[in-house]
């Protein structure tokens, strides 16, 4: 039998799981179904072995982990059980998956410097005439390439769960291997369509809510008011920085997009947030830096790459149609920090997938390879509660 090469290249494939059950049962089915992908990712993910696990082994890092986990078990026990289900189904250590969700919380509170590794992502909200679109490049560390899947889940519990008393959820979302849904791009059956951009503030806080869990909670939101409440996370607040680009399909009147920038809740018990509404005739490009919220940021790859992408977008055709949007997100003119990223130096990040949500046609189209040279992998209908 011929040996499989270590570098299998960029695959044009994205597995999808349909699942129903409790939070634990859905998590277990995700872990069981994608066990091979999750195991392979954990074995090869340098960030886990060179940063997260060494920090976890220090007294300070373990204290930060325990403090954060205790907060999650109090406020979001159903999502902790979902993640436990994924670990059990994949037969991997629970704390390995939880460390992925705590991101920089454990290393930075152990006294170690912030990792040079980071995700990326570019999001573009287009609200022009007959083109109402949310475009997104899902950018991540190079080991994440080919380690992603889509989960389409219906969750039901007999009793209310967590701080918001959630009993049922329905959503379809792109996921990194071993991660809870919600941190990339997706939609829920209430009509929320959204994408996430990570941001790197200088301070990341133990005992607060990791951004992965706030993004997971967003998949339960029924209204814009509920989404804001989730992001504010009163009585705790976010541990880290990120932004959300979102629209609700059933809001009254014109289509509207909202960009929410979220900062770490330092010296307070709720997340600082700034929300901008993108009205008809407007568009917004958001990358991996704050455009409005005044939070000290790390001057690393996130900032440098974001500045390059915004500068490039300023000289490209305005994304006022699907064709123009796709041209921007697939752009590779900047050989150092492109929109569609293929790794290398100085930008080692890779684009994992590119997606466009069409809010008029109610479709989600995904490319795994650059659209400048390849057709989309699939285009699927977005299904909502009122369509049944």
KAFENFEN-V496622 format. One record per backbone hydrogen bond with DSSP energy under -0.5 kcal/mol. CO is the residue of the C=O (numbers start at 0). NH is the residue of the N-H. E is the energy in kcal/mol with one decimal. If there is no record, write none. Layout:
co	nh	e
CO	NH	E
CO	NH	E
This chain:
co	nh	e
5	7	-0.8
8	10	-0.8
10	12	-0.7
14	149	-2.7
16	18	-0.5
16	151	-3.2
18	153	-2.0
20	155	-1.9
21	25	-2.8
22	26	-2.4
23	27	-2.8
24	28	-2.4
25	29	-2.1
26	30	-2.5
27	31	-3.1
28	32	-2.5
29	33	-2.3
31	34	-0.8
33	37	-2.8
34	38	-3.0
35	39	-2.2
36	40	-2.2
37	41	-2.7
38	42	-2.2
39	43	-1.5
40	44	-1.6
43	45	-0.9
44	47	-0.8
44	48	-1.3
45	49	-3.2
46	50	-1.4
46	51	-2.4
47	52	-3.0
50	54	-1.9
51	55	-2.2
52	56	-1.4
54	57	-1.4
57	61	-2.8
58	62	-2.0
59	63	-2.0
60	64	-2.3
61	65	-2.8
62	66	-2.5
63	67	-2.1
63	206	-0.5
64	68	-2.8
65	69	-2.3
66	70	-1.5
67	71	-2.1
68	72	-2.7
69	73	-1.3
70	74	-2.3
71	75	-2.9
74	162	-2.1
75	78	-0.7
75	79	-1.6
76	80	-2.1
77	81	-1.8
78	82	-2.2
79	83	-2.3
80	84	-2.5
81	85	-1.9
82	86	-2.4
83	87	-2.8
84	88	-2.9
85	89	-2.2
86	90	-1.0
86	91	-2.2
92	95	-0.7
92	96	-1.2
93	97	-2.6
94	98	-2.1
95	99	-1.2
96	100	-1.3
97	101	-1.5
98	102	-1.0
100	211	-0.6
101	104	-2.8
103	107	-2.3
104	108	-1.4
105	109	-0.8
106	109	-0.9
106	111	-1.6
107	110	-0.5
119	197	-1.0
121	136	-2.4
122	285	-3.0
123	125	-0.5
123	134	-2.8
124	126	-0.5
124	283	-2.1
125	132	-2.2
126	280	-3.7
126	281	-0.9
127	130	-3.9
129	131	-0.6
130	127	-2.7
130	132	-0.6
131	358	-2.5
131	359	-0.5
132	125	-3.1
133	356	-3.0
134	123	-2.6
135	137	-0.6
135	354	-2.9
136	121	-1.0
136	138	-0.9
137	351	-4.0
137	352	-1.1
138	119	-1.9
139	349	-2.7
140	143	-2.3
141	144	-1.2
143	146	-2.6
146	176	-2.2
148	174	-3.2
149	16	-2.5
150	152	-0.6
150	172	-2.3
151	18	-2.2
152	170	-2.1
153	20	-1.8
154	168	-2.0
160	165	-2.2
161	164	-1.5
165	160	-1.6
166	156	-2.9
168	154	-3.0
169	188	-2.6
170	152	-2.0
171	186	-2.3
172	150	-2.5
173	181	-0.6
173	183	-0.5
174	148	-2.1
175	178	-2.2
179	182	-0.7
183	195	-2.0
184	173	-2.5
185	193	-2.6
186	171	-2.5
187	190	-1.8
188	384	-2.7
190	248	-2.4
191	187	-2.2
192	246	-1.8
193	185	-2.1
194	244	-2.5
196	242	-2.6
198	200	-0.7
198	240	-0.7
199	297	-3.4
204	207	-0.7
207	209	-0.6
208	238	-2.5
209	212	-1.1
209	213	-1.5
210	214	-2.5
211	215	-2.0
212	216	-2.2
213	217	-1.5
214	218	-0.7
215	218	-1.0
216	219	-2.2
217	220	-1.9
222	226	-2.0
223	227	-2.3
224	228	-2.0
225	229	-2.3
226	230	-2.3
227	231	-2.4
228	232	-1.8
231	270	-3.0
232	235	-1.8
232	236	-1.4
236	208	-2.7
237	264	-3.0
238	204	-2.0
240	198	-1.7
241	261	-3.0
242	196	-2.5
243	245	-0.5
243	259	-2.7
244	194	-1.8
245	257	-2.7
246	192	-2.5
246	248	-0.5
247	250	-1.3
256	277	-2.8
257	245	-2.6
257	259	-0.6
258	260	-0.6
258	275	-2.5
259	243	-2.4
260	273	-1.9
261	241	-1.8
263	265	-1.9
264	267	-0.9
268	234	-1.4
268	235	-1.0
271	262	-2.5
273	260	-2.9
275	258	-3.0
276	278	-0.8
277	256	-1.8
278	281	-1.6
281	126	-2.1
283	124	-2.5
285	122	-2.9
287	199	-0.5
292	294	-1.3
295	201	-2.4
297	299	-1.3
299	303	-2.4
300	304	-2.9
301	305	-2.1
302	306	-2.5
303	307	-1.9
304	308	-2.4
305	309	-2.5
306	310	-2.3
307	311	-2.4
308	312	-2.4
309	313	-1.6
310	314	-0.6
311	314	-1.3
311	315	-0.6
312	315	-0.8
317	319	-2.3
320	324	-2.4
321	325	-2.5
322	326	-2.1
323	327	-1.9
324	328	-2.4
325	329	-1.6
327	330	-1.5
330	338	-1.4
330	339	-1.8
332	334	-0.9
335	346	-0.5
338	340	-0.8
340	350	-3.1
345	347	-1.0
348	342	-1.5
349	139	-2.7
349	351	-0.6
352	137	-3.3
353	366	-3.0
354	135	-2.5
355	357	-0.6
355	364	-2.6
356	133	-2.1
356	358	-0.7
357	361	-1.4
357	362	-1.4
361	381	-2.8
362	357	-2.7
363	379	-2.5
364	355	-2.4
365	376	-2.6
365	377	-1.4
366	353	-2.6
369	372	-2.2
369	373	-1.6
377	365	-2.5
379	363	-2.6
380	382	-0.6
383	386	-1.9
384	387	-1.2
